[in-house]
Amino acid sequence: MPEIPNKKRLVHYGCGLDAPEEWINFDASPAIRLQHNPVSNFLLRPIFNVRFPKSIRYGDIVKGLPVEKNSCDAIYCSHVLEHLSLDDFRKALRNTYDILKTGGIFRLVMPDLEAFARNYLMAMKTNSSASILFLENTFLGKKNRPRNLKEILSSFWGNSTHLWLWDNASATHELEQTGFRDIRKCFFNDSALQEFKLVENKDRFENSISMEMTK
């Protein structure tokens, strides 16, 4: 792993297209691998309809990132962990913990099940379609079943479905079980480590669990 300009090792996984140079940016989209192959890139690019910057590396936090254990000063992920099954979520937390230095900071943001549930119960009072809105907003339901090859491949590789949602209490419990400490609810750009400002997006904190912790 190359050195980065500020000498801190900062890892951002599930980065999407957001890849500031001060961070080592990973994403698990198959499109990253496929676009480096001329044939697959030509055939499948219209399906993915996205081109990742060359600075983004392929890396799957569930399988483990190509990063040494106990080497990261900070790790960040936003709206990533909700796309994992329960077992994979726990593997991701363990892998995150393993590569973080003692005293290193981990910040995460993911949708808040409690907020969705609260909004659903409120909507039920006046809106007969409240359940439809709940399933749409949580990405727990599907409007259409994929039919053609493009739709099937996009669904299989796109990973847009939410597989497990969390509230603050259950997420805190899982983090404690993994070994994280000093777990607190955090807010947009409130970390003492200024580099988090380079990867955080204020909109992603809305109706979300946002937590900071250390190893």
NUGU-208743 format. One record per residue: x negated, y, z negated of N, C-alpha, C, O, CB in turn; residue number from 1; residue in one letter. Coordinates in pm, whole numbers, plus 50000, padded with zeros to 5 digits. Glycine has a CB too. Example, Ala and Ser with C-alpha at 12.3 -4.5 7.8 and 13.67 -1.06 7.14 Angstrom:
# residues 2
48681|49431|49220|48770|49550|49220|48680|49670|49220|48576|49668|49154|48869|49553|49095|1|A
48715|49775|49292|48633|49894|49286|48710|50003|49213|48659|50114|49196|48592|49940|49428|2|S
***
This chain:
# residues 215
49915|49881|50000|50000|50000|50000|49912|50124|50000|49825|50138|49913|50096|50001|49877|1|M
49931|50216|50095|49844|50334|50102|49870|50432|49990|49977|50433|49929|49863|50404|50234|2|P
49771|50513|49962|49788|50618|49862|49878|50727|49920|49883|50747|50041|49651|50676|49819|3|E
49948|50797|49833|50033|50906|49877|49977|51037|49825|49902|51037|49727|50179|50886|49828|4|I
50011|51149|49887|49942|51275|49862|49932|51318|49717|49827|51368|49675|50008|51381|49936|5|P
50038|51300|49638|50035|51352|49502|49983|51250|49400|49989|51273|49280|50173|51396|49463|6|N
49931|51137|49452|49868|51033|49369|49968|50955|49286|49930|50857|49221|49765|51095|49278|7|K
50095|50995|49286|50196|50915|49217|50250|50813|49317|50259|50840|49437|50312|51005|49160|8|K
50285|50698|49267|50350|50599|49353|50499|50608|49331|50550|50569|49226|50297|50454|49325|9|R
50569|50660|49430|50712|50685|49423|50781|50598|49528|50753|50610|49647|50744|50837|49446|10|L
50870|50512|49484|50936|50418|49575|51085|50449|49583|51154|50461|49482|50914|50272|49529|11|V
51132|50460|49706|51272|50489|49735|51324|50373|49818|51283|50356|49933|51289|50627|49810|12|H
51415|50293|49762|51466|50181|49841|51613|50200|49876|51688|50267|49804|51446|50048|49765|13|Y
51651|50139|49990|51783|50165|50046|51792|50309|50093|51894|50375|50075|51893|50136|49942|14|G
51685|50356|50154|51672|50499|50182|51758|50547|50297|51784|50667|50308|51529|50532|50211|15|C
51805|50456|50385|51877|50502|50503|51783|50583|50591|51672|50540|50621|52001|50585|50464|16|G
51828|50702|50632|51745|50788|50715|51676|50897|50633|51608|50983|50689|51829|50852|50824|17|L
51694|50893|50501|51638|50995|50413|51501|50949|50365|51492|50866|50273|51732|51024|50293|18|D
51394|51001|50425|51261|50947|50399|51156|51056|50383|51072|51073|50472|51220|50853|50510|19|A
51158|51130|50272|51055|51233|50251|50916|51170|50241|50901|51061|50186|51085|51314|50124|20|P
50816|51238|50294|50682|51180|50304|50616|51158|50168|50524|51078|50157|50594|51269|50388|21|E
50662|51227|50067|50604|51209|49934|50643|51075|49872|50582|51030|49775|50648|51323|49842|22|E
50746|51010|49928|50794|50883|49876|50760|50770|49973|50745|50793|50093|50946|50888|49851|23|W
50747|50649|49920|50734|50529|50002|50876|50477|50022|50941|50433|49928|50640|50419|49934|24|I
50924|50482|50145|51065|50460|50175|51091|50325|50238|51031|50290|50340|51116|50570|50266|25|N
51182|50248|50176|51219|50115|50225|51368|50110|50255|51449|50175|50188|51180|50006|50123|26|F
51402|50032|50356|51543|50002|50382|51551|49858|50434|51460|49810|50501|51606|50103|50486|27|D
51661|49790|50401|51675|49649|50438|51755|49629|50566|51793|49516|50597|51741|49573|50326|28|A
51783|49736|50640|51858|49721|50764|51779|49640|50866|51662|49671|50891|51894|49859|50821|29|S
51840|49537|50925|51770|49461|51030|51731|49548|51149|51641|49512|51225|51857|49346|51078|30|P
51798|49661|51165|51767|49749|51277|51623|49797|51273|51565|49825|51378|51860|49868|51277|31|A
51565|49808|51155|51427|49853|51143|51333|49754|51211|51241|49793|51283|51387|49871|50996|32|I
51356|49626|51186|51273|49524|51249|51303|49513|51398|51211|49502|51480|51296|49389|51181|33|R
51430|49515|51433|51469|49494|51572|51421|49605|51663|51390|49581|51780|51618|49480|51582|34|L
51416|49728|51611|51379|49838|51699|51231|49836|51735|51189|49905|51828|51414|49971|51633|35|Q
51150|49757|51664|51009|49744|51697|50985|49640|51806|50875|49629|51860|50929|49708|51572|36|H
51090|49563|51839|51081|49466|51947|51151|49525|52069|51271|49551|52064|51144|49329|51907|37|N
51080|49546|52180|51139|49613|52296|51266|49547|52348|51361|49615|52387|51039|49620|52407|38|P
51268|49413|52349|51383|49342|52403|51504|49356|52311|51612|49396|52356|51349|49194|52424|39|V
51486|49323|52182|51599|49332|52089|51644|49477|52071|51762|49503|52053|51561|49272|51952|40|S
51549|49569|52078|51585|49710|52065|51675|49753|52181|51773|49824|52160|51458|49798|52060|41|N
51642|49710|52301|51722|49745|52419|51862|49685|52411|51961|49750|52444|51652|49698|52546|42|F
51869|49559|52366|51997|49488|52364|52087|49530|52250|52209|49537|52265|51973|49341|52357|43|L
52028|49558|52134|52109|49577|52014|52120|49721|51966|52200|49751|51878|52053|49495|51904|44|L
52041|49811|52023|52047|49950|51979|52187|50010|51991|52229|50083|51902|51949|50033|52059|45|R
52262|49981|52099|52399|50037|52107|52490|49989|51995|52586|50058|51958|52461|50000|52239|46|P
52461|49871|51940|52544|49818|51831|52516|49893|51701|52608|49933|51630|52519|49667|51813|47|I
52387|49911|51670|52352|49979|51546|52369|50129|51557|52399|50196|51458|52210|49946|51507|48|F
52349|50183|51676|52371|50326|51701|52293|50415|51603|52342|50520|51563|52519|50358|51693|49|N
52174|50372|51566|52090|50450|51476|51944|50415|51504|51913|50301|51539|52127|50422|51327|50|V
51858|50512|51489|51715|50486|51506|51643|50537|51381|51647|50655|51348|51659|50555|51636|51|R
51577|50445|51312|51506|50479|51190|51370|50541|51222|51303|50496|51315|51490|50355|51100|52|F
51330|50642|51147|51195|50697|51164|51090|50589|51139|51112|50497|51060|51172|50817|51068|53|P
50976|50599|51208|50871|50498|51194|50813|50494|51052|50752|50395|51013|50759|50525|51294|54|K
50833|50601|50976|50780|50606|50840|50857|50517|50743|50810|50490|50633|50781|50749|50790|55|S
50976|50473|50784|51057|50386|50697|51017|50242|50717|51010|50193|50830|51209|50405|50725|56|I
50990|50173|50607|50947|50034|50613|51064|49942|50582|51156|49977|50509|50832|50009|50515|57|R
51058|49824|50640|51157|49723|50604|51123|49668|50466|51009|49630|50440|51161|49609|50710|58|Y
51222|49665|50378|51200|49610|50244|51332|49579|50178|51422|49664|50173|51119|49706|50158|59|G
51345|49459|50125|51467|49411|50061|51440|49396|49912|51362|49310|49872|51516|49276|50124|60|D
51503|49479|49830|51479|49478|49686|51521|49346|49623|51468|49308|49519|51552|49593|49620|61|I
51616|49275|49684|51659|49146|49629|51549|49041|49646|51522|48964|49554|51789|49098|49698|62|V
51487|49039|49763|51377|48945|49788|51247|48993|49725|51157|48914|49699|51358|48926|49939|63|K
51240|49123|49700|51120|49182|49642|51048|49268|49743|51023|49225|49856|51027|49073|49589|64|G
51014|49388|49705|50943|49480|49793|50794|49447|49796|50743|49391|49699|50965|49626|49749|65|L
50725|49480|49904|50580|49456|49912|50503|49562|49832|50425|49639|49888|50533|49456|50058|66|P
50528|49562|49703|50467|49659|49611|50415|49583|49489|50482|49493|49439|50571|49771|49568|67|V
50296|49618|49443|50237|49549|49329|50320|49570|49202|50383|49674|49184|50094|49598|49306|68|E
50320|49472|49116|50389|49483|48988|50322|49591|48903|50201|49613|48909|50389|49348|48914|69|K
50404|49657|48822|50356|49759|48727|50277|49871|48796|50179|49921|48740|50269|49693|48621|70|N
50319|49910|48915|50241|50008|48991|50316|50138|49022|50254|50234|49069|50196|49947|49119|71|S
50446|50145|48996|50525|50260|49041|50550|50360|48927|50588|50322|48816|50660|50213|49098|72|C
50526|50485|48957|50555|50591|48860|50703|50622|48855|50756|50660|48751|50476|50717|48893|73|D
50771|50606|48970|50913|50636|48977|50977|50555|49089|50915|50528|49191|50937|50788|49000|74|A
51102|50519|49068|51180|50445|49168|51318|50509|49175|51375|50549|49073|51190|50292|49132|75|I
51372|50517|49296|51503|50578|49315|51586|50496|49413|51533|50448|49514|51490|50723|49365|76|Y
51713|50480|49384|51807|50422|49482|51942|50489|49464|51986|50516|49352|51818|50267|49465|77|C
52008|50514|49575|52137|50582|49573|52235|50509|49663|52210|50493|49783|52122|50729|49616|78|S
52347|50465|49606|52454|50396|49679|52397|50278|49757|52415|50264|49878|52526|50494|49774|79|H
52326|50194|49682|52265|50073|49736|52316|49950|49662|52360|49853|49724|52111|50081|49727|80|V
52311|49953|49530|52334|49834|49448|52477|49783|49454|52501|49665|49427|52298|49863|49306|81|L
52572|49868|49490|52711|49824|49500|52734|49734|49621|52838|49669|49632|52803|49945|49509|82|E
52638|49729|49712|52649|49643|49830|52595|49503|49803|52588|49421|49894|52574|49706|49947|83|H
52557|49476|49679|52502|49346|49642|52602|49264|49561|52684|49319|49488|52373|49365|49561|84|L
52593|49133|49577|52670|49044|49490|52618|49056|49347|52512|49116|49324|52662|48895|49540|85|S
52690|49001|49254|52648|49009|49113|52510|48947|49093|52424|49008|49029|52750|48940|49023|86|L
52488|48829|49146|52358|48763|49129|52246|48845|49193|52139|48859|49135|52361|48622|49189|87|D
52271|48898|49312|52169|48976|49381|52143|49110|49312|52031|49160|49312|52210|49000|49526|88|D
52248|49166|49253|52233|49289|49175|52134|49266|49060|52047|49349|49034|52370|49337|49120|89|F
52149|49155|48993|52062|49124|48880|51919|49097|48927|51823|49136|48859|52115|49004|48802|90|R
51904|49032|49041|51770|49013|49097|51707|49147|49133|51588|49169|49109|51776|48922|49222|91|K
51787|49237|49190|51736|49369|49228|51688|49446|49106|51583|49512|49111|51845|49450|49301|92|A
51763|49439|48997|51720|49508|48875|51590|49449|48821|51501|49523|48778|51829|49499|48769|93|L
51578|49317|48824|51455|49254|48774|51336|49292|48862|51228|49321|48811|51470|49100|48770|94|R
51356|49293|48993|51247|49330|49083|51209|49476|49067|51091|49512|49077|51286|49302|49228|95|N
51308|49561|49043|51280|49703|49018|51198|49719|48891|51099|49792|48888|51411|49784|49008|96|T
51241|49650|48787|51171|49656|48658|51026|49608|48673|50934|49667|48616|51245|49571|48552|97|Y
51006|49502|48749|50872|49442|48762|50772|49536|48827|50655|49538|48788|50881|49314|48842|98|D
50815|49613|48926|50718|49698|48997|50700|49835|48932|50611|49911|48970|50761|49716|49142|99|I
50783|49867|48834|50773|49995|48764|50663|49988|48657|50649|49887|48589|50907|50033|48700|100|L
50587|50095|48643|50488|50104|48536|50558|50115|48401|50673|50158|48394|50393|50225|48558|101|K
50491|50077|48296|50541|50106|48163|50549|50258|48146|50450|50328|48167|50449|50041|48053|102|T
50665|50306|48109|50686|50450|48098|50733|50514|48227|50766|50632|48230|50560|50517|48054|103|G
50735|50435|48338|50784|50487|48465|50934|50511|48462|51005|50456|48377|50749|50391|48577|104|G
50983|50593|48555|51123|50635|48556|51198|50570|48672|51149|50567|48785|51133|50788|48567|105|I
51315|50517|48643|51406|50464|48745|51536|50543|48739|51597|50554|48633|51433|50312|48724|106|F
51577|50597|48852|51705|50665|48862|51790|50595|48968|51741|50559|49075|51686|50815|48897|107|R
51917|50575|48936|52008|50512|49030|52141|50587|49034|52183|50649|48937|52032|50365|48991|108|L
52204|50579|49149|52337|50636|49168|52420|50531|49241|52375|50473|49340|52331|50772|49248|109|V
52541|50507|49192|52631|50415|49262|52775|50450|49225|52799|50515|49123|52598|50267|49226|110|M
52871|50407|49307|53011|50444|49282|53059|50401|49143|53016|50299|49090|53100|50381|49387|111|P
53147|50481|49087|53198|50457|48952|53335|50391|48959|53433|50455|48997|53205|50589|48872|112|D
53342|50264|48921|53468|50191|48924|53573|50258|48837|53691|50262|48873|53447|50048|48880|113|L
53532|50309|48722|53627|50374|48631|53691|50495|48697|53811|50518|48681|53556|50416|48501|114|E
53613|50574|48770|53667|50692|48838|53767|50649|48945|53873|50711|48959|53554|50776|48900|115|A
53734|50545|49020|53826|50496|49122|53956|50447|49058|54065|50475|49108|53760|50382|49204|116|F
53943|50372|48947|54061|50318|48879|54148|50430|48824|54271|50424|48832|54018|50223|48766|117|A
54084|50532|48767|54158|50645|48711|54234|50719|48822|54350|50755|48805|54062|50741|48638|118|R
54168|50740|48934|54233|50808|49046|54349|50725|49101|54452|50779|49141|54131|50837|49157|119|N
54330|50594|49104|54435|50505|49151|54559|50513|49062|54671|50523|49112|54383|50361|49157|120|Y
54538|50508|48931|54650|50512|48838|54724|50646|48846|54846|50651|48833|54602|50488|48695|121|L
54650|50752|48866|54713|50883|48883|54794|50889|49012|54906|50940|49014|54607|50994|48882|122|M
54736|50836|49119|54802|50840|49249|54929|50756|49251|55025|50788|49322|54708|50793|49357|123|A
54929|50648|49174|55046|50560|49170|55174|50633|49130|55283|50592|49169|55021|50446|49073|124|M
55160|50740|49054|55276|50812|49003|55352|50884|49114|55472|50909|49102|55234|50912|48898|125|K
55281|50917|49222|55345|50998|49326|55328|50943|49467|55392|50991|49560|55290|51137|49322|126|T
55242|50842|49484|55208|50797|49618|55227|50646|49630|55158|50570|49562|55064|50836|49654|127|N
55319|50604|49714|55345|50461|49731|55231|50389|49802|55226|50266|49802|55474|50441|49808|128|S
55141|50464|49862|55026|50405|49932|54899|50410|49846|54788|50399|49899|55002|50477|50064|129|S
54915|50426|49717|54800|50440|49628|54706|50321|49637|54584|50337|49633|54846|50459|49485|130|A
54763|50201|49649|54677|50081|49654|54596|50078|49783|54480|50034|49782|54762|49954|49643|131|S
54655|50123|49891|54582|50128|50019|54467|50226|50008|54356|50197|50053|54676|50168|50135|132|I
54493|50341|49949|54387|50441|49931|54276|50387|49841|54158|50412|49865|54446|50569|49871|133|L
54315|50314|49736|54215|50257|49645|54121|50162|49720|53999|50169|49704|54284|50182|49529|134|F
54178|50073|49801|54095|49977|49874|54012|50044|49981|53900|50000|50009|54183|49870|49936|135|L
54065|50150|50042|53987|50224|50141|53871|50297|50074|53758|50293|50123|54076|50324|50216|136|E
53899|50363|49964|53797|50445|49897|53688|50361|49833|53573|50405|49824|53862|50533|49792|137|N
53723|50242|49787|53624|50156|49722|53551|50065|49822|53454|49998|49784|53691|50071|49616|138|T
53595|50062|49947|53539|49973|50048|53549|49826|50007|53466|49744|50042|53393|50010|50075|139|F
53654|49796|49931|53677|49659|49888|53773|49587|49982|53787|49465|49975|53731|49656|49747|140|L
53839|49662|50069|53931|49603|50165|53884|49630|50307|53799|49715|50330|54072|49656|50144|141|G
53941|49557|50401|53909|49576|50542|54038|49603|50620|54135|49528|50608|53835|49452|50600|142|K
54038|49708|50698|54155|49740|50781|54171|49641|50895|54282|49604|50932|54144|49882|50836|143|K
54057|49599|50951|54061|49510|51067|53957|49400|51051|53850|49421|50994|54037|49588|51198|144|N
53990|49284|51102|53892|49176|51108|53809|49192|51235|53866|49215|51342|53963|49035|51103|145|R
53677|49180|51227|53594|49191|51348|53635|49087|51452|53654|48970|51420|53445|49174|51313|146|P
53647|49132|51578|53695|49042|51684|53589|49015|51791|53564|48900|51825|53818|49100|51748|147|R
53528|49120|51844|53432|49100|51951|53290|49093|51895|53268|49114|51776|53443|49213|52056|148|N
53194|49063|51985|53056|49042|51941|52999|49166|51873|52933|49155|51769|52968|49004|52058|149|L
53023|49284|51929|52971|49407|51870|53025|49429|51730|52949|49464|51639|53007|49526|51957|150|K
53154|49408|51711|53215|49426|51579|53162|49323|51479|53140|49355|51363|53368|49416|51589|151|E
53143|49199|51525|53095|49094|51435|52952|49122|51392|52919|49109|51274|53103|48956|51505|152|I
52866|49162|51487|52727|49192|51453|52718|49315|51364|52638|49317|51270|52646|49214|51580|153|L
52798|49416|51393|52798|49537|51311|52842|49508|51169|52786|49561|51073|52887|49644|51372|154|S
52943|49421|51156|52993|49385|51024|52890|49302|50948|52870|49321|50828|53124|49308|51035|155|S
52826|49208|51019|52731|49117|50955|52605|49191|50910|52556|49169|50800|52693|49004|51049|156|F
52553|49280|50996|52428|49348|50968|52446|49487|50909|52352|49544|50853|52346|49357|51093|157|W
52565|49542|50921|52584|49679|50876|52584|49696|50725|52543|49800|50674|52712|49732|50930|158|G
52630|49593|50652|52625|49593|50505|52696|49713|50445|52648|49771|50348|52482|49591|50458|159|N
52812|49750|50502|52885|49865|50449|52986|49827|50342|53036|49914|50270|52956|49936|50562|160|S
53016|49698|50330|53116|49653|50233|53059|49658|50091|52943|49626|50069|53162|49510|50266|161|T
53143|49697|49997|53104|49693|49856|53136|49554|49802|53248|49505|49815|53178|49803|49774|162|H
53036|49490|49741|53055|49355|49689|53079|49353|49539|53136|49257|49486|52936|49271|49721|163|L
53036|49459|49469|53058|49463|49323|53049|49608|49278|52955|49680|49313|52952|49375|49246|164|W
53147|49651|49201|53148|49788|49150|53130|49787|48999|53164|49691|48930|53278|49860|49188|165|L
53076|49898|48948|53037|49906|48808|53094|50030|48741|53114|50133|48806|52887|49903|48795|166|W
53118|50020|48611|53144|50139|48531|53020|50162|48443|52927|50082|48444|53275|50124|48443|167|D
53021|50270|48370|52902|50307|48293|52865|50202|48189|52748|50169|48171|52923|50441|48225|168|N
52965|50148|48120|52938|50052|48012|52878|49923|48065|52780|49873|48010|53067|50022|47936|169|A
52936|49868|48172|52886|49741|48224|52748|49758|48289|52663|49670|48277|52984|49682|48326|170|S
52726|49870|48356|52596|49895|48418|52488|49911|48310|52378|49858|48323|52601|50022|48507|171|A
52522|49983|48203|52426|50001|48093|52389|49867|48032|52272|49842|48002|52485|50094|47985|172|T
52487|49781|48013|52461|49648|47956|52364|49570|48044|52270|49510|47993|52593|49570|47940|173|H
52387|49569|48176|52300|49496|48266|52157|49552|48264|52060|49476|48268|52356|49501|48408|174|E
52146|49683|48258|52014|49747|48255|51940|49713|48125|51819|49688|48127|52028|49899|48270|175|L
52013|49714|48014|51951|49676|47886|51906|49531|47887|51799|49499|47836|52050|49699|47771|176|E
51988|49444|47946|51952|49302|47952|51826|49280|48036|51749|49187|48012|52068|49221|48010|177|Q
51806|49367|48136|51688|49357|48221|51563|49403|48147|51452|49359|48178|51707|49440|48348|178|T
51581|49491|48049|51467|49540|47971|51446|49690|47976|51357|49741|47909|51345|49474|48017|179|G
51525|49760|48055|51511|49906|48062|51547|49969|47928|51627|49914|47851|51599|49963|48175|180|F
51488|50085|47900|51515|50155|47775|51538|50303|47803|51522|50349|47916|51399|50137|47674|181|R
51576|50376|47700|51604|50520|47711|51704|50547|47824|51689|50643|47899|51474|50599|47736|182|D
51805|50463|47833|51904|50475|47941|51997|50591|47910|52054|50599|47800|51985|50343|47960|183|I
52013|50681|48006|52103|50796|47985|52178|50828|48113|52132|50798|48223|52024|50919|47937|184|R
52293|50889|48096|52365|50943|48210|52285|51062|48261|52247|51149|48183|52513|50984|48173|185|K
52261|51066|48390|52185|51179|48445|52271|51258|48542|52380|51215|48581|52057|51129|48515|186|C
52221|51372|48580|52293|51462|48671|52200|51504|48783|52078|51488|48775|52346|51586|48595|187|F
52257|51557|48888|52181|51598|49005|52066|51690|48967|52085|51794|48904|52273|51668|49106|188|F
51946|51650|49007|51824|51731|48990|51791|51765|48844|51736|51871|48816|51838|51858|49068|189|N
51826|51675|48751|51797|51707|48610|51676|51629|48556|51650|51632|48436|51920|51678|48524|190|D
51603|51560|48643|51490|51482|48595|51368|51571|48571|51348|51671|48639|51455|51372|48695|191|S
51289|51532|48472|51164|51604|48445|51063|51583|48557|50972|51664|48575|51104|51559|48310|192|A
51079|51474|48632|50991|51448|48745|51047|51519|48868|51150|51478|48923|50976|51294|48771|193|L
50982|51623|48911|51034|51712|49014|51049|51643|49150|51131|51686|49232|50944|51831|49028|194|Q
50973|51538|49175|50980|51471|49305|51116|51409|49334|51149|51383|49450|50875|51365|49314|195|E
51197|51384|49229|51331|51331|49253|51417|51428|49334|51510|51386|49402|51399|51298|49120|196|F
51387|51556|49327|51463|51655|49402|51453|51632|49553|51539|51676|49629|51416|51796|49368|197|K
51347|51565|49595|51325|51541|49738|51416|51432|49793|51439|51425|49914|51181|51504|49763|198|L
51468|51346|49706|51550|51234|49753|51696|51242|49709|51780|51168|49760|51490|51104|49704|199|V
51727|51331|49617|51864|51335|49566|51955|51423|49650|51914|51528|49701|51864|51385|49423|200|E
52078|51377|49664|52182|51447|49739|52299|51472|49644|52355|51378|49587|52228|51364|49866|201|N
52336|51597|49627|52438|51632|49529|52571|51562|49554|52638|51521|49460|52459|51782|49528|202|K
52609|51549|49681|52737|51487|49715|52746|51342|49666|52854|51293|49635|52759|51491|49865|203|D
52632|51275|49659|52632|51134|49620|52654|51114|49470|52677|51002|49425|52501|51071|49661|204|R
52648|51221|49394|52672|51213|49250|52822|51224|49217|52861|51199|49103|52595|51323|49178|205|F
52904|51259|49314|53048|51276|49290|53114|51140|49274|53089|51049|49353|53114|51355|49406|206|E
53198|51125|49171|53268|50999|49143|53171|50881|49136|53201|50772|49183|53375|50973|49251|207|N
53056|50905|49078|52952|50804|49074|52893|50788|48934|52898|50879|48851|52842|50839|49173|208|S
52838|50669|48910|52754|50646|48795|52615|50695|48834|52562|50656|48938|52753|50495|48752|209|I
52555|50779|48752|52419|50825|48778|52341|50808|48646|52379|50863|48543|52416|50975|48829|210|S
52234|50732|48653|52163|50693|48532|52012|50706|48551|51959|50680|48659|52200|50549|48492|211|M
51945|50747|48443|51799|50750|48441|51752|50667|48324|51815|50666|48218|51745|50896|48432|212|E
51640|50597|48343|51588|50511|48237|51438|50493|48255|51382|50534|48356|51659|50374|48237|213|M
51374|50432|48159|51231|50402|48168|51206|50256|48140|51293|50184|48091|51150|50489|48070|214|T
51087|50213|48173|51044|50076|48143|50968|50076|48011|50923|49971|47965|50955|50017|48259|215|K
***
